[in-house]
Amino acid sequence: MENILEINGLCKTYRDFSLKNVTFALPKGYIMGFVGQNGSGKTTTIRSVMNMTKADSGSISVFGLDSVKDSIEIKQRLGVVFDSMYLAEHLTAKQIEQQIRPFYKNWNSDDFFASLKRFSLPDDRSVGDFSKGMKMKLMIAIALAHKPELLILDEPTSGLDPVARDELLDILSDYILDENRGILFSTHITADVERIADYVTILHNGTVWFTGSKDDLTESYAVVKGDEDAIPEGLKERMIGFHSYRNGFEAMIRTEDMRSLPETLVCEKASIDEILVYIAKEAKNAGHTESDTL
Amino acid sequence: MQDILKVIRFDFLTMSSVSMGELIFVILFCMVLSMLLSPLIAVMITFCVFGFVYPLQDIAERNGFSKLYGTLPVDRRNVTRARFIYIFAAFLICELTELVIAVSSTILNLNKLIFNIDRSAERSREMLTYMHMIYDTPAVVYLAVFAVAAVCCIAEAYMEMMSQIYGRENLFRSVMIGIAALSAVIGGIYLLSSHTTLIPQFHLMQMTENYAAISVSKSVIFGAASNAAMLAVCLVFGEITTRIVSEREI
C-alpha cells in the first residue's frame, strides 16, 4: 500500500511542550482521524507537515517528497484547512478567489464556484459576515479548488453545529471517493472519526499512543467494570486509567487480557471517546504515582 | 520573481477594496486643484498612498495572513520581499501619476481662466506672482514630486521593517528612533552646510541658487536617482526583514 503521508521520528521541543518521536503513515485512498486532547501536539504535527514550524529531528514525506526541501511542490498538491479563518474578512468569496487563484497551477475557478453553489455560499457578500460553518465551508472550497491529492484539516468541525458538521463530513466522504487522494483530519470530536475515518492516530502528550486502522483500535480495547477484589493477580498493573469507586472500579484493558477476567466483571467494547478518556486517566494516575514516590 | 508578483497582486487586491475609492477621489480632487491653482498640489497625493500601504499589515495581522502565507505554495522569503516591492511600486506609480498631472497642468495652464479675471486686485497679486513662478519653473514641481515620494517611500519602508521585526505595538518607539536618526542626519547636513570651507557644494546659499536654476532635464536625472535610491532602500530593508522574519515559526 502506497503512503501519501509518512512521518518518522518527528521531534520538536518548545519551552513547555514537546513532540516526541511521532511516527505514523497515511495510506493513499484513506481518511485518517488524528485525535488527542487539546495541547497533545496535533496542530504542531500538522504545522510541521506544512513546513510552518522547524522540526528538531525526524522526517516528513508527502507524496514521497521531503516536506522541507520540496515544500512548495507539496503545497501545490495539498489542501489545508485550519480551525480559524485566515482570509481577508472584508473581501467577498469572489475577490478571495481572484487573490488566491494565481498561486496554484491546477486552480479551477469553475470548481470553486461550483463548490460555493453546492455549499450555498454567496460570492458577493463579505466573508466576515459568514457564520463559522460558512467560513469553514469556504476554506474547504478554496482547499479543494486546486484539486489537492491530500487534504489536511485541523479541527475542521470544532465549533460547528451538528448540521454543519454532518455536511462537512459528507463533503470529505465525497472527496475521498477518488482513491488517489487522502485526508488527515485532526479533531477531538471522536464521533466524527468513528463516522468517516479508516485509520486513527492518537496523540497523547506529544507521543503517538496508537496508530493503525480504526477497527484495530476499537477491537483492541475494552472497558471493564466491577468489584476490585475480583481482578486477577497481575492484571491491575496492565489496566489503563484504573479508577476505583466506593462500589467498585472501572478501567480499560487490552482485549487479549479479557481472557483472564472472571465472569463477575463486566466488559464492554471501548469507544474512541472512552479510549481517550482512559489514556488521560492513566496519565493522571502515573502523575500521582510519581508524586507519591517522591 | 513570479512569486513576488503574485504576492504583490494579492496585497493590492487586499487593499484595493478598502482604499481604492478614496484614493481615486483624492487623485481627482488634487488633479482639479492642480489644474486650476498650482501643479504643486499634485504632490499631496503622495501622502494618501500611506493609506493604501500602511493598513496592509494591520489587515494581515487581524486576519491571520501569516497562516495563509504558510499554506500557499510560495517561498516565505518572497512574501516578505514582495511587501517592500509593493511599497516601492505604490509610491512609484503615485509619483508617475503626479508627474502626469503636473505636466498636464503646466501645459494647459488653466489657472489663467480664473486668475486673469481679477489681476489688478491687490490681494491676489502675491498669489498670482507665486502661481506664475511655479508655472514658469516646472522643474521645481518635479523636484518636489520626486523628493516627497522618495522621503515618504523610505519612511513607509522603514516603518514596515520595524513593525514586522518588532511588532506593530512597538511602532511608536520605532518611529521615534527613526525621527531621532533623521534629525541627526539633517542636523549633520546643516552643520556641514554652514561651513563653506568644509564642503562648498553643501553651502545653503549655494544650494538655493542651484535649486532655482535647475533645469527640467536635471530634475529628471534627480528623479531617476531618487527612484533608484527608493528601490535600493526598499530592497535592503526587505532583505533585512526577510532574514529575521523568515527564521520565525508561523
HADDOCK unambig.tbl for C-alpha pairs under 7 A between the chains (distance, minus, plus):
assign (segid A and resid 50 and name CA) (segid B and resid 71 and name CA) 6.80 0.50 0.50
assign (segid A and resid 52 and name CA) (segid B and resid 70 and name CA) 5.90 0.50 0.50
assign (segid A and resid 52 and name CA) (segid B and resid 249 and name CA) 6.02 0.50 0.50
assign (segid A and resid 52 and name CA) (segid B and resid 250 and name CA) 5.45 0.50 0.50
assign (segid A and resid 53 and name CA) (segid B and resid 249 and name CA) 5.08 0.50 0.50
assign (segid A and resid 53 and name CA) (segid B and resid 250 and name CA) 6.52 0.50 0.50
assign (segid A and resid 72 and name CA) (segid B and resid 73 and name CA) 4.57 0.50 0.50
assign (segid A and resid 72 and name CA) (segid B and resid 74 and name CA) 5.94 0.50 0.50
assign (segid A and resid 73 and name CA) (segid B and resid 73 and name CA) 6.94 0.50 0.50
assign (segid A and resid 75 and name CA) (segid B and resid 71 and name CA) 6.68 0.50 0.50
assign (segid A and resid 75 and name CA) (segid B and resid 72 and name CA) 6.41 0.50 0.50
assign (segid A and resid 75 and name CA) (segid B and resid 73 and name CA) 4.88 0.50 0.50
assign (segid A and resid 76 and name CA) (segid B and resid 73 and name CA) 5.52 0.50 0.50
assign (segid A and resid 80 and name CA) (segid B and resid 71 and name CA) 6.83 0.50 0.50
assign (segid A and resid 86 and name CA) (segid B and resid 63 and name CA) 5.15 0.50 0.50
assign (segid A and resid 86 and name CA) (segid B and resid 64 and name CA) 4.75 0.50 0.50
assign (segid A and resid 86 and name CA) (segid B and resid 65 and name CA) 5.54 0.50 0.50
assign (segid A and resid 86 and name CA) (segid B and resid 67 and name CA) 6.46 0.50 0.50
assign (segid A and resid 86 and name CA) (segid B and resid 68 and name CA) 5.77 0.50 0.50
assign (segid A and resid 87 and name CA) (segid B and resid 63 and name CA) 5.83 0.50 0.50
assign (segid A and resid 87 and name CA) (segid B and resid 65 and name CA) 6.63 0.50 0.50
assign (segid A and resid 88 and name CA) (segid B and resid 14 and name CA) 6.96 0.50 0.50
assign (segid A and resid 88 and name CA) (segid B and resid 63 and name CA) 5.68 0.50 0.50
assign (segid A and resid 89 and name CA) (segid B and resid 63 and name CA) 6.85 0.50 0.50
assign (segid A and resid 99 and name CA) (segid B and resid 10 and name CA) 5.01 0.50 0.50
assign (segid A and resid 99 and name CA) (segid B and resid 13 and name CA) 6.53 0.50 0.50
assign (segid A and resid 102 and name CA) (segid B and resid 6 and name CA) 6.48 0.50 0.50
assign (segid A and resid 103 and name CA) (segid B and resid 6 and name CA) 6.76 0.50 0.50
assign (segid A and resid 103 and name CA) (segid B and resid 72 and name CA) 6.92 0.50 0.50
assign (segid A and resid 103 and name CA) (segid B and resid 73 and name CA) 6.54 0.50 0.50
